[in-house]
Structures are given as C-alpha cells and as structure tokens.
Amino acid sequence: MGISLGKLLILAAVIVAIVYGVKLLRRRQELKEERERPSKVRSESSAQAPAAEAEEMVACARCGEYVAKRGAKGCGRASCPFG
C-alpha cells in the first residue's frame, strides 16, 4: 500500500499529459477565434456606410463661425455673407 517510485512516475506522467493537453486545447481555441475574427471585421466594415468626403470650411466675416464653403447657409444675421 505504500507509494512506490513507479507509481510516482506514472502520476507525474499523467499530470504532465493533462497540463499539455489543456495547453493544446487552449491554443486550438485561440487559433479558431483568430480565424473567425478577420471575417467578422470584413463583414462589419463592408456593412458600414462609405465615409463622407471632407469639405473645406471658411470663417464667417460677421460672426466668426466656420461653415462649409460649398452650400453654406446664412446664420440669420443681417450682414451674413452666406445668407
């Protein structure tokens, strides 16, 4: 009923096998998640609306507010150059 060297070696081998088995399973799960992640990013980026083009801004001579150069609307002041 005592603990022999053979039993200790078998126990050590079982523990080592379990540790490496868990590491292998974790690594396989990480690789699977990495493979799935780029496909999700591609599908999300294709679903987004295209980015709007940047417009040039100019300052209003009357109030100092910046407005779009093209299609600017007046600020409501009498001397607004965009109104």
HUJO-V130803 format. One record per residue. N is the residue number from 1. PSI is psi in whole degrees, -180 to 180 (none if undefined). Layout:
n=<N	N>
psi=<PSI	PSI>
This chain:
n=<1	2	3	4	5	6	7	8	9	10	11	12	13	14	15	16	17	18	19	20	21	22	23	24	25	26	27	28	29	30	31	32	33	34	35	36	37	38	39	40	41	42	43	44	45	46	47	48	49	50	51	52	53	54	55	56	57	58	59	60	61	62	63	64	65	66	67	68	69	70	71	72	73	74	75	76	77	78	79	80	81	82	83>
psi=<2	171	120	168	-38	-42	-39	-40	-41	-43	-43	-41	-39	-43	-44	-41	-40	-44	-48	-32	-42	-42	-42	-44	-40	-43	-41	-40	-42	-43	-39	-43	-39	-39	-35	-32	-48	-36	-35	-41	-43	-43	-36	-41	-32	-24	-19	151	148	146	141	150	148	143	148	137	146	151	140	130	-26	-52	-15	-4	146	133	161	139	-42	132	26	142	155	154	-8	-9	154	-36	23	126	-11	-1	none>
